[in-house]
Amino acid sequence: MVIALVILALVVITVVFHLYSPWWLTPIASNWGAIDTTIEISFWITGLVFIAVNCFLAWVVWRYKHTGKHKAHYEPESKKLESWLTILTAIGVIAMLTPGLIAWAKVVNVPSEATNVEAIGQQWQWTFRFPGPDGELGGADARFVTAQNPYGIDPEDPNSQDDLIVNSHQLHLPVGKPVKLLLRSNDVLHNFAVPQFRIKMDLVPGTVTYQWFEPSRTGSFDILCEELCGVAHFTMRAQVIIEDETAYEQWLSRQPSFAQTQRNYDIDLVAGKNLYATCSACHGADGGGLAAMQAPNLSGLESWYMERQLRYYREGIRGAHPADGGGQQMAAMARSVAEPRDLRNLLAYIESLPAIAAPPTLAGDAERGAQVFQACVVCHGANGQGTRALQAPQLAGQADWYLHKQLKYFSMGWRGKHPQDQYGSQMRLMTRTIQNPERLQDLIAYIASLPVPGHYQTPLAEAQIVEGTQQP
């Protein structure tokens, strides 16, 4: 009797918890109500089976409890019982499959008016591509991926030249307009999922998958990778921002075309040197940094990384925390170099400086630090040389006190909390793998032991140099 009552109590508690639980599907924000209907039908069918089976089990436990008066009766088969079980099971399976097949028929048939947008996944970030004025996306393949073309877009395809590149973790889309999302991976298996839209699809290397949806309300929603894709899988997040048509068009107009990202510009190193005179007071004439001024080593850093950091300072994405005095000072300095040509000249000059290694100043066990560094390898490289495709800067040769300070800032939330700081957010999460001050000291000691790599030539350094200046 006790066992029978426990089974019945389990059924009652489960049903009550299901009916009154605060945890349920997130409010839907797209046209995919059919997905919710399919899930609910499955819950009802499996729920009724759960109740029936457990109530039957409780009855059997009570009805045939051991009294010494019952005898076991062996019946090898019962065609009547088997027929009923087969029929009821078939009905249940058909009832669960039919709504799913109806929904799937809608998933694979994309409306003709849907806008094509490409989402590119790679460890561990999302980037996006929109068709340009010609309305067509150019070809792309992982074999075209280079430091200057991290998206793998076919440079020979004329349709790709006007494609709009979104080098950000924020995807903007208009409300009430269908979107066909083309999904492509540049490395391993990923999965694109937005819970509020009820969409989820794998990104399979070597092929292009797709899904479509129509956002039904404005707002910001998380994009998740729901396929284990490596050690930093949990940091692979982005946002899709649904807004009105006007705001969407304004945002889209600010995105560069593929041709613009591949363009070489004339560089004036003399002008860049003159602009650097202001920077040298803190960072040194050789760009090696000055600990007394809390200025890091710039030599060896690449233009794309420095450009991003200066933009972050100008836009308040970095250096806005009240406790980050050095960041606030840099924000003011960054606003003084706002003209694109001045910025290109300045960064090209800094990049032309010989790469030097900042001397180590902190103690730590480099051998133990090598183990901690394994979490950093995929993005920053085995030798700390950095990886442009992953937007990860060079660590080798950087001042150890500066790296120590920045990692502390990330762990304390002084950096990486701004909603537009995709890479800072990833770094803030990655600092959790360090765990304690001793491991941090060991990690910094190991990075300080890495050799400084040869100077890497970026598009700016490879650009045409105007007459009267020197080749970097």
N, C-alpha and C positions, 0 to 999 in steps of 0.2 A: 504494500500500500504506500509506504514512504517513497519508494522509487517511482511509482506511478504518479504520485503527487508532485515530485520534483520535476518530472518530465512535463507535466501539465503547466507547472509554474514557469518553466523555461519558455514554453510556447506563449503564455500570456505576457510575460515580461518582454519577449522579443517583439510581439505584435504592438504592444503599447509603446515601446521605445521607437518602433518604426513610425507609428502614427503621430507621435508627439515630439520626435527628435528635432532639435534646432538645426541639425546638419542635414542639408538636402542639396539638390542641384543648385548651383549659382543662378541668379536671374539671367534669363537668356537675353542676348543682345544681337541676334541675327535672325535670319529666316528659318533656322533649323529647328523649329518646334517639333518636327517629325522625329527627331532624334530623342527628345524627351518622351514623346509618346511611346516610342519603341521600348525605351528603358522602363517606363512605368508598366507597360503590359507584361514585360518579362518579370518585373518584381511581383506583380499580382499573381501570375501563374505559378512561379516558383514559391511564392509565399503560401498560396493555397495548398500546394503539394507538401510544403514543410509542415503546415498545420495538420493536414490529413495524416501524414506518415507518423508524426509524433503522437497524435491522439490515438491512432491505431496501436502504436507501440505501448502507450500507457494502458490502454484497455487490455492488450495481450498480457502485459506484466501482471495486472490485477486479476484478470479472468483466469489465467492459468498459473497462478502462484502455487508453489509447492505445498501440498496438503497430504500427500501420501495416497490420495484417492484417484489421481489421474494416471493414465497410462499413455505413453508416446505412441503415436500412430504415424507410420512412415508412408507417405504418398508420393511416389517418384514424379508424377506429373498430373496436371489438371488442365485439360484443354480449355475448359470454360474460363478458369482464372487467367490462364495465359492469354486467351483471346481478349478478355476485358483489359488486361494490363497493356497489351500491345495497342489496342484501339485508343485507350486513354492517353498513352504515351505519345502516339502519333498525333493525336489532336493537340496535345500540349506543345509538341515540337513545331507543328505547322503554325499554331497560333503565335509562337514566338518568332519564327522565321519570316512569316509573311510581312509584318510591318517593317522589318529590317530590309527585306528585298525591295519593298516600295520606296523606302528612304534611299537605298543604294542606287536605285534607278534615277532618282533626282540628283544624287551626288555626281554620277558619271556624265550626266547630260547638262552641260554648261550653257546658260543663256547666250545667245549670239551677241547681245549688247554688253556682255561682261568685259571689263577692262583687264588686260593682261598685266600682271605684276610678278616679278621674280624675287623669290626669297632664297638667299644663298647661305648655307650653313657650313661652318668650319670650326674646328676646335679653337676657342669656344666663344663664338660670336655669330651674330646675325647681321647680314648686310642685304641691301635691296636694290632692285633695278626697275625702272619704268621705261616704257617706250617713249621715244622723242616725238617730234612733229610728224614723222612718217607713220606713226601708229604701230610700228613693228619692232619687236625685240630682235637684235642681232644674234648671231650664233655665239655659243660659249662652250667651253670644255676645260676640264681640269688641266689638260696638257698645255694650255695657253697661260697658266698661272706663272707670273714672275713677280719680282719685287715691285716693279712699276705697274703691273696688271694683276693685282691680287684676286680679282673676280674671275679671271679666266675667260674674259670676253675675247672673241675672235677679232683681232685688229684688222684683218683683211676683209671682213664682211662690211659692205657699205651701210647696211641697215644698223650696224652697231654704233656708228660714229655719233649719232644724235641721241643715243640711249642716255637716260638720266641716272646718275649714280648716287645712291644714298649711303654714304659712309657713316652710318649712325645706327644705333640700336632702336631708333624710333621710326616706326612706319606710319605715315599719315594716309588716311583714306577718307573719301566722302561718305556721308551717311545716306542710306537709301539707294546706293548704286551697287550693282553686282560686281564682284571682283573674282577673276580667275587667278589663283595663286600658283605659279609654276615653282616647283621645289627642286633645288639642285644642291648637291653636296660636293665640296672640294676635297674631302678627305675620307671620313668614315661615315657610318650610318648615324643619322640624326632623326629627330622627329619634331615636326612643327605642330604645336597645339595651342589653342586659345580656348580655355574652358567655357567662357561666356558665349562663345560663338558655336560651341559644340563641334569644333573641327579638330581633326588630328590625322596626320599623314606622315609616313616615313619619307626621309630623303635618302635615296639609294645611290651610292657612288656609281657613276657610269651611265645613269639614266635620269630622266626628268619625270617626276610625278606631279600631280596637281590636285587641287581641291578648290571649290568655289563657295562663296557665301555673300550675303547681302547684309551689311550692318544696319541695324534697326534703330540704334540710338547713339548719341554722342557720348564720348567718354574715353578714358584710357584703360587699356586692358593688357594683362601680362601675356607675353609670348614665352612659352616654355619649350625646352627640349625634353621630350619624354622618352628618350632612348639613351641608355647609358653609353656615353661617347668618349669616356676617358676620365682622368683623375680630376679634372675641373668641370665635369659635366654639370654640377650643381650651380656653377656661375653663368651658364649659358642662358641668359634671360634677355628679353627685350620688351618693348611696348608697342602696341598698335593704338594709334590715336585716331578716333573717329570724330570728324568735325564737319561743319557745313561746307558747301561747295566753294564759297569764296575763300575761306581760310585755307582749304586744301589747295586751291590753285595758287595762292600766294606762297605757300610752303613749297609746292612743286617747282615754281619758277626760280627758287633760290638754289636748286640742286644743279651741280655741274654736269655737263655732258661727258660721255666717255672720251671724246676727242679733246676736250679741255683738260681732262686729267692726264692725258698723254702728251700735251703740248710742251715743247721746249721754249724757254724764254731767254732773251738776252740777259746776261748777268754782268754787272759792273762791280768788280771786286774792290776797286778803289773807293767807290761810294760806300760799299759794304764795310770797308775798313774804317772809314770816317764815322759811320754810324756806330760801329763797335766801340769807339773810343769811350762812349758813355758806359757801356757794359764792362769794359776792362777794369774800371775802378773797383768792381766787386769780384769779377770772374778772372781777373788777371789778363795781362797782355797776351799770354799764350793760351788762354781759355781753360787753364788747369784748375781754376777755382781757388778761393781763399777761405780757409776755415774761420779766420777772424771775422770775415764779413758774412759767414753762413751762406756762401755762394758755392754751388757745386761745380764739378768739372764738366765743361762743355765740349772739350776736345774729344773727338770720336763719336759724339752724338750726331745723328742724321737729321737732315733738314725737315723731313716729314714729322718727326717726333717733336722737334723744337717748335715748329709751326703750330702743331696741335696744342702744345702747352701754352704758348703765347695767346692763342685764341681763347683757351679756357680761362686764362687770367683776365683777358679783356671782357669776356662775357660773364664773369663772376662764377664760373663753374668751378674754378680752383682759386684758392687764396682768399675766400670770403669768410672763413671762420674767424671769429674775434680773437682766438688765441694764436692764430697763424700770422704773426707779425711779418715774417719774411715773405709770406705769400701775398699779403696786402701791399707790401712794397713793390713786389714784382708786378702786381696788377696795375699799379700806377705806371710803371715803366713800360709795360706791354702796350698800354694805350697810346704811348708816344710813337709807336711804330705800327701805325694802322694802315698806311698805304701799301697795297700789294707789291709794288715795285721795290719800295724801300725794304719791305720784309724779305723779299727774295734775295736782294743784294746782301743784306745783313746775314741771313742764314747761310748763303753760299760762302761768304767770307769765313764764318765760324767753321763751316764744314771743311774749308781748305786748310785749316790749322792742323799741324801734325798731331796724331793721337798720342796722348801721354797717359801714364798711369799715376793716379793720385797715391801718395805713400800711405801705407796702413797706419792707423792710429789706435785701433781697438784690439783688445785681446780676445781670444776665443780658440776653440779646438776646430781647426779646419777639417780634420778627418771626420769628426761627428757632423760638422756643417755640411759635408758632401751628401750625407743622407737626407738632411732637411732640404737641400737644394733640388732633390729629385722632383719635388712638386713644381719647381720653377722651370725645369728643363724644356718642357714641350713648347712653352711660349718664348722664353728668353734664350733657348739654345743650350747645348751641353757645355759650352764654354762661355756662356753669358754674353754672346755676341749680338743678341737681339734678333727678332724676326719681324720684318716689316709686314708681311702678310697677316700676322696676328697682332700688329700694332704694339709689339713689345720692344722696348728700347734696349740698347746695349747696357749691360751692367758691369762688365769687366772694365777695370780702370777707373770706375767712379769712386768718389771719396766714400770711405766706409762710414764715416760719421754722418754723411748725408743720407745714405741708404738706411742707416739705423734710425735716423729721425723720421724719414718718410714712412717707414714701416710702422713706427709707433703712431704716427698721425693717422694712418689707415686703420690701425687696430682701435684707436680711440674715437674714430668717426669724424676727425677733423678734416679728413680728405675722403673722397669717394662716396659721399652721401647725396651729392647733387643729382637730381633725376636725369640729367643729360650726360653725366660722367659714367659712361658705360664701362670703360676700362678701370676707372677708379673703384667702381662698385665691385668688379671682379677681384681687384687687388684687396679690397677690404674683406671680402669673403675668404680669400686665400691666406690672409694673415692668421686665420684661425688654425691653420695647419702648423704654425710655429709653436703655439701653446704656452711658452714661458720665456722669460728674459734670457736664460742660459742658452736655449736653442737659437734664439735670435742672435746672440753674440757669436755662436758657432757658425751660423749661416753667413753672417757678415764676414767673418774671418775666412771662410772658404771662398766667397766671391772675391775678396781682396787678393787671394792667391792666384786667380785666373789670369792668364796672359792677355794682354791687350791685343785684339785682332787687328789686321790690316785695315786701312781706311776703306770703307765701303762706298762705292760711287753710286749716288742717287740721281734721279732725273735732273735735279738742280745742278749737281756737280758735272753732269754730262752735257748740260745745256751749252748752247753756243755762247761764247764770251765776246763781248763787244770789243772793238778795236781799242788798244791802249791799255788793256788789262791783262793779267796773267792767267794762264790755265790752272785751275785748282788741282 
